[in-house]
Amino acid sequence: MMGAMRVIVFALLSAVPGSILALFGYILIGRPDSWQNIQYVACYGPLFGCIALGAWYGIKVNRDEEMDA
């Protein structure tokens, strides 16, 4: 149970830098008024990429040091 909570917390906390990177991606592609499919990658890629990396890190960190109660 504690491992699942750690993964969720790390994933949610990593959404903050992912949102900032997505904002930079939006600015870098020129703030378009009309969207094409490839432009979604610049905004959603960093956000979901950071969430996935945070979840992966939450799985890897302190796996061997958990205490059984």
C-alpha positions as CSV (number, residue, x, y, z in Angstrom):
1,M,0.0,0.0,0.0
2,M,2.8,2.4,0.9
3,G,4.5,1.7,-2.4
4,A,1.4,2.7,-4.4
5,M,1.0,5.9,-2.4
6,R,4.7,6.8,-3.1
7,V,4.2,6.2,-6.8
8,I,1.1,8.4,-6.9
9,V,2.7,11.2,-4.8
10,F,5.8,11.2,-7.0
11,A,3.7,11.3,-10.2
12,L,1.5,14.2,-8.9
13,L,4.5,16.2,-7.7
14,S,6.3,15.7,-11.1
15,A,3.2,17.2,-12.8
16,V,4.4,20.7,-11.6
17,P,7.6,20.8,-13.6
18,G,5.8,19.0,-16.4
19,S,3.3,21.9,-16.6
20,I,6.1,24.4,-16.7
21,L,7.8,22.5,-19.5
22,A,4.5,22.3,-21.4
23,L,4.0,26.1,-21.1
24,F,7.5,26.6,-22.5
25,G,6.7,24.2,-25.3
26,Y,3.5,26.2,-26.1
27,I,5.5,29.4,-26.1
28,L,8.3,27.9,-28.3
29,I,5.8,26.7,-31.0
30,G,4.5,30.3,-31.3
31,R,1.2,30.2,-29.4
32,P,-0.9,29.0,-32.4
33,D,-4.5,29.9,-32.8
34,S,-5.4,26.8,-34.9
35,W,-3.9,23.5,-33.8
36,Q,-2.5,20.7,-35.8
37,N,-2.1,17.2,-34.5
38,I,1.7,17.4,-34.2
39,Q,1.5,20.5,-32.0
40,Y,-0.2,18.6,-29.2
41,V,3.1,16.7,-28.7
42,A,4.8,20.0,-27.7
43,C,2.3,20.6,-24.9
44,Y,1.2,17.2,-23.7
45,G,4.5,15.4,-24.2
46,P,6.4,17.1,-21.5
47,L,3.5,17.0,-19.0
48,F,2.8,13.3,-19.4
49,G,6.5,12.5,-19.8
50,C,7.3,14.1,-16.4
51,I,4.4,12.3,-14.8
52,A,5.6,9.0,-16.2
53,L,9.2,9.7,-15.0
54,G,7.9,10.6,-11.6
55,A,5.9,7.4,-11.3
56,W,8.9,5.4,-12.5
57,Y,11.1,7.0,-9.9
58,G,8.5,6.4,-7.2
59,I,8.7,2.7,-8.1
60,K,12.5,2.6,-8.0
61,V,13.3,4.6,-4.9
62,N,13.7,2.9,-1.5
63,R,12.3,-0.4,-2.7
64,D,14.6,-2.4,-0.5
65,E,14.4,-0.3,2.6
66,E,10.7,-0.6,3.3
67,M,9.9,-1.7,6.8
68,D,7.2,-4.3,7.5
69,A,4.8,-3.4,10.2
